[in-house]
Amino acid sequence: MKNDLIKKLESTFRYSSSSDELFDAFTEAVRNGVDDLEVFKVLLGNPTLSLDEIKMYAEKLIRDFSHKKYDLSIWTAKVLENNSDEYDYLESAIEYYKKAIDANPASHEPLTDLLGLYNFDLDLPTNSRIIDIVKSNVQNVELKSKVYYSLANLYKRLKDFQNEARYTALAEKAAERERKSRPSQ
């Protein structure tokens, strides 16, 4: 019975272009205790949803599945970054990457993904915010080398060769420490 409901919900979430129908299906999923996050990811990725609707559903899911806050935050940020040419979406994607960082400070993924939102064509206020977030959170990350290499690449694209060299050196030192700390097999 529940499998049939999940298939029906997933189909609605994937193919419906009606906000009302999507809301009704979401309400039905919550009422019936559906806990399959993959189904909800389909909902969040529905192109019919507005920014406010995506955030509304994401926040409800994060509250209900707080143990999955990291995964839901990363997914929501990735959905929002698909529209990051619109400034409100860009700011919201940054906020969801920050939620992912808060949920799992040791993960490098939200930091490196966040650097992918840097706009090389326009000097947006979000550019310095992205760099600030990354720099202030890298100390908590397990695989710092990945973040430092991403920062080095960003500075290379900006033709800031001093910072490129600085972060390349930090990346190489971190990579060496990470190699040494891995258990030998």
C-alpha positions as CSV (number, residue, x, y, z in Angstrom):
1,M,0.0,0.0,0.0
2,K,2.7,2.5,1.0
3,N,4.7,1.6,-2.1
4,D,1.7,2.5,-4.3
5,L,1.4,5.8,-2.4
6,I,5.1,6.6,-2.9
7,K,4.9,5.9,-6.6
8,K,1.8,8.1,-6.9
9,L,3.5,10.9,-5.0
10,E,6.7,10.7,-7.0
11,S,4.7,10.8,-10.2
12,T,2.8,13.9,-9.0
13,F,6.0,15.6,-7.7
14,R,7.8,14.9,-11.0
15,Y,5.1,15.7,-13.6
16,S,2.6,18.1,-12.0
17,S,2.7,21.8,-13.0
18,S,0.0,22.8,-10.5
19,S,1.2,24.4,-7.2
20,D,-2.1,23.3,-5.6
21,E,-1.7,19.7,-6.7
22,L,1.9,19.6,-5.5
23,F,0.9,21.1,-2.1
24,D,-2.0,18.6,-1.7
25,A,0.4,15.7,-2.6
26,F,3.0,17.0,-0.1
27,T,0.3,17.3,2.6
28,E,-0.8,13.7,1.9
29,A,2.8,12.5,2.1
30,V,3.3,14.1,5.5
31,R,0.0,12.9,6.8
32,N,0.8,9.3,5.8
33,G,4.3,9.4,7.3
34,V,6.2,9.1,4.1
35,D,9.9,9.3,5.0
36,D,11.6,8.6,1.7
37,L,13.7,11.6,1.1
38,E,14.3,10.7,-2.6
39,V,10.6,11.3,-3.2
40,F,10.8,14.7,-1.6
41,K,14.0,15.6,-3.6
42,V,11.8,15.1,-6.7
43,L,9.3,17.6,-5.3
44,L,12.1,20.2,-4.6
45,G,13.4,19.8,-8.1
46,N,10.0,20.4,-9.8
47,P,10.6,23.5,-12.0
48,T,7.1,24.7,-11.4
49,L,7.9,25.7,-7.8
50,S,8.7,29.3,-7.0
51,L,11.6,30.2,-4.7
52,D,9.2,30.7,-1.8
53,E,7.6,27.3,-2.4
54,I,11.0,25.5,-2.6
55,K,12.0,27.2,0.7
56,M,8.7,26.4,2.4
57,Y,8.9,22.7,1.5
58,A,12.6,22.5,2.3
59,E,12.2,24.1,5.7
60,K,9.3,21.8,6.6
61,L,11.4,18.7,5.5
62,I,14.4,20.0,7.5
63,R,12.2,20.3,10.6
64,D,10.6,16.9,10.2
65,F,13.8,15.1,9.2
66,S,16.4,17.0,11.3
67,H,18.7,14.0,11.1
68,K,18.8,14.6,7.3
69,K,19.4,18.3,7.5
70,Y,22.7,18.1,5.7
71,D,21.4,16.1,2.7
72,L,18.3,18.2,2.4
73,S,20.2,21.5,2.7
74,I,22.8,20.4,0.0
75,W,20.0,19.2,-2.3
76,T,18.0,22.4,-1.9
77,A,21.1,24.5,-2.5
78,K,21.8,22.6,-5.7
79,V,18.2,23.1,-6.9
80,L,18.4,26.8,-6.2
81,E,21.8,27.2,-7.8
82,N,20.2,26.1,-11.1
83,N,18.6,29.5,-11.1
84,S,21.5,31.4,-9.6
85,D,21.5,33.9,-12.4
86,E,18.5,35.4,-10.4
87,Y,20.0,37.1,-7.4
88,D,17.3,35.9,-4.9
89,Y,18.0,32.3,-5.9
90,L,21.7,32.9,-5.5
91,E,21.4,34.3,-2.0
92,S,19.1,31.4,-1.0
93,A,21.5,28.8,-2.4
94,I,24.2,30.4,-0.3
95,E,21.9,30.2,2.8
96,Y,21.2,26.5,2.2
97,Y,24.9,25.8,1.8
98,K,25.4,27.5,5.1
99,K,22.8,25.2,6.6
100,A,24.7,22.2,5.3
101,I,27.9,23.6,6.7
102,D,26.2,24.0,10.1
103,A,24.8,20.4,9.9
104,N,28.1,18.8,9.0
105,P,31.1,21.2,9.5
106,A,33.6,18.4,8.6
107,S,32.3,18.0,5.1
108,H,34.2,19.8,2.3
109,E,31.3,19.5,-0.2
110,P,29.3,22.5,0.8
111,L,32.4,24.7,0.8
112,T,33.6,23.6,-2.6
113,D,30.1,23.8,-4.1
114,L,29.7,27.3,-2.6
115,L,32.8,28.4,-4.4
116,G,31.1,27.3,-7.6
117,L,28.6,30.1,-7.1
118,Y,31.3,32.8,-7.4
119,N,30.4,35.1,-10.2
120,F,33.5,36.0,-12.3
121,D,31.6,38.2,-14.6
122,L,30.0,40.6,-12.1
123,D,31.3,42.0,-8.8
124,L,28.4,40.9,-6.7
125,P,28.2,41.3,-2.9
126,T,27.7,37.6,-2.7
127,N,31.3,37.0,-4.1
128,S,33.0,38.3,-1.0
129,R,30.4,36.6,1.2
130,I,31.1,33.3,-0.4
131,I,34.9,33.7,0.2
132,D,34.3,34.8,3.8
133,I,32.1,31.8,4.5
134,V,34.6,29.4,3.0
135,K,37.6,30.8,4.8
136,S,35.8,31.0,8.1
137,N,34.7,27.3,7.9
138,V,37.7,25.6,6.3
139,Q,39.3,24.9,9.7
140,N,36.5,22.5,10.6
141,V,36.8,20.4,7.4
142,E,38.4,17.0,7.3
143,L,39.7,17.2,3.8
144,K,41.0,20.7,3.8
145,S,43.1,20.1,0.7
146,K,40.0,20.0,-1.5
147,V,38.8,23.4,-0.2
148,Y,42.3,24.9,-0.5
149,Y,42.7,23.6,-4.1
150,S,39.3,25.1,-4.9
151,L,40.3,28.4,-3.4
152,A,43.6,28.3,-5.4
153,N,41.7,27.7,-8.6
154,L,39.3,30.6,-7.9
155,Y,42.2,33.0,-7.3
156,K,43.9,31.7,-10.4
157,R,40.8,32.6,-12.4
158,L,40.8,36.0,-10.8
159,K,44.5,36.4,-11.8
160,D,45.4,36.9,-8.1
161,F,48.6,34.9,-8.3
162,Q,49.7,35.7,-4.8
163,N,46.6,34.1,-3.2
164,E,46.7,31.3,-5.8
165,A,50.2,30.4,-4.6
166,R,49.2,30.8,-1.0
167,Y,46.2,28.4,-1.2
168,T,48.1,26.0,-3.5
169,A,50.8,25.7,-0.8
170,L,48.1,25.3,2.0
171,A,46.4,22.6,-0.2
172,E,49.7,20.7,-0.7
173,K,50.5,20.8,3.1
174,A,46.9,19.7,3.9
175,A,47.1,16.9,1.3
176,E,50.3,15.6,2.8
177,R,48.8,15.6,6.3
178,E,45.7,13.8,5.0
179,R,47.8,11.2,3.3
180,K,49.8,10.6,6.5
181,S,46.7,10.4,8.7
182,R,45.0,7.7,6.5
183,P,45.2,4.3,7.9
184,S,47.5,2.1,5.8
185,Q,45.9,-0.8,4.0
